[in-house]
Amino acid sequence: MSTIRFQSPRRAARPAMLWLLLLAAFMPAGCAGLAPTADTASPAADRAEADAVLGRLQEKNATLKSFKGVGRLTVKRDGKIQMDERLAWVGADPSKLSVVLFASGFPAVRMASDGEWLYYQDGQEPGLPVKKIRSSDPEFDRLLSISIRSSDIIELLRGRTPIREHRSARLLPVAAGNGHVLLLERIWGVHQKIFLDEQKSEVRQIEVYDASGRMLFQANFLEMQLVDGYRVPGRLVVSNHQTNAQVQLVVEKYWADIPVTPTMFVLEPPG
């Protein structure tokens, strides 16, 4: 009588598994494209590209440390002109700024920041007091009706992009192939957006937000000009659509790499 031997299920499955592996190895390449593939290198590559774009923005006009200019400042609120006067300014990296707003050809408002104090003098009458507030990077919202810092204004007047403190950067395409947007993020979310052209080289728009997601300001370089080898603003618009405020600066004259002294950024009280 012959003996019937039963093969264990584990040993029986091995030839079947071998055939399945061989079949998968020789399947036509076209079939593989039907399944999604995870690109594990993509996140790292995206971060590297975002950091590279951010690095190029930080290098732009990096050697332009001091400047001055004159132009016309127009401030609108709810579509109505609140101010349309001549403006003169002197700036020095990173946070020294002095501005004089004229009315009928005479100085009407003076503001200055020396990196430690904000100085403010309002009015044309002689002997008016100088207000002094301790601040290393003050906001110029009293003059411009927009929450923008002294360091932000200096960067914009240098033809650069203000870069707020952030934890990470992401670069994403804008819908309909209309360039890219660089997102600067903190732990609680995006707090700055930098819109770029298709080549990721020219900045079209800058948006800055606070921790709660409220817009602080939006900046647009509408016209640029070449001064001593630097591309600097010819016409600059800063706005906040949430408060319906808009500020336009038309630059009439611009001087780069000027000598500056600490006294330029201090307003002395009347003697």
C-alpha positions, 0 to 999 in steps of 0.5 A: 500500500502506497503512503500518501504524503501531505505537503505542509501549506508553508512549503506549498506556498513557496513555489507560488510566491516565487512565480509571483515574484518572477512575474512581477519582475518581467511585467511590462514597464508601462503597467507600473505607471498606473500606480502612484509612486511616493517620491521620498526625496521630494520634501527635502528637494522642495525645502532645499529649493525654498531655502535657495530662493530665500537665500537669493532674496537675502543677497539682493542689494546686500551691500547697499547699507545707506541711502537717502531720497526725496519723493511724494507720499500719498496716503489713502483711507477708504479710497479717500486721500488723507495726505499727499505731500513731499517726503525726504528720508535717510536710512541706514541698515538695519534699523536707522531711519529719519523722515521729514514730511513737508506741507506747503514746502515746510517741514510738518512732521519729523520722525526718526529711529536710531535703533534704540529710540523713536523720535517724533515731532508734529507741527510747523511751529518753532519750539514744539516738543520732541516725543521720545519712545524707547523702541529698537524697531518702531512701527510707523503706523502714526504716519502711514496708518499701516502697521509697518516697522522701521526695519521693513521700510528700510528693506523696501527702500533698499529694494529688498524683501523684508524677511521676518523671523520664521521656522521654515520655508515652503515654495509652492506654484501659484494657480494657473501657472502664474509664478510661485509663492514662498511661504515663511512659517512659524509654529502657528502657521504662515506669517509671510507670503512672497509672490515671485515670477515664473523664474523665481527671481523677481518679487511681485508682492509681499504679505506679512501677517501677525500671529493671529493671521491678521494682515499687517501690510502688503507691499508691491514694487510697481516700478524699479530704477537703477541707481549706482548698480542697485535696483531700487524702487521708483514707485512703491505701494504699501497697503492693508486691505483689512483696514482700507489703507494704502500708501504710495511713494513715488521716488523722485531722487535717490542717492545710494551709499551715502555717508551717515552719522548717528545725529541724522537719526536723532531729533533733539528737543528745541533749545 
